[in-house]
Amino acid sequence: MTTDSEKVVDPSVEQARGLRRFFRRLTASEAELDAEELQRDAKQCGSMPALACVRGQVVSLKGRLRTVVYTPRTNLPTLEAELFDGSDLVTLVFLGRRHIAGIEPGRAITAKGRIAVRDGRKVLYNPYYELDTPR
């Protein structure tokens, strides 16, 4: 008699899964594989997928910065960074900042805050953030 924790797995099923994963890695584009890796990393640390975030929700997102742009404005300068977690983009907006050490394209980051929507895009204003160690 087996319990739920002692599942019997047919070796041929495991072999078929392994072959599917192998061929998937051969046929997928580099961007698709990168997105899968980002999603896997975010799930492991308990972050919410950006695709599932809704307006007004307090979230913790883990991903990689794609772009960082300083937007000079007459009344309030802003630094904007696009965070990609493998599922969707979220714009991080740092009001009144021209530069932040460590906030640069390609950097892994965890950002926390309340989701807002601006021009149909998800935004975190002045998020709490942690720079992840480079690999």
Secondary structure, DSSP 8 states (H G I E B T S, - for coil): ---TTS----HHHHHHHHHHHHHHHHHS-HHHHHHHHHHHHHHHTT---GGG--TT-EEEEEEEEEEEEEE--SS--EEEEEEE-SS-EEEEEEET-S--TT--TT-EEEEEEEEEEETTEEEEES-EEEE----
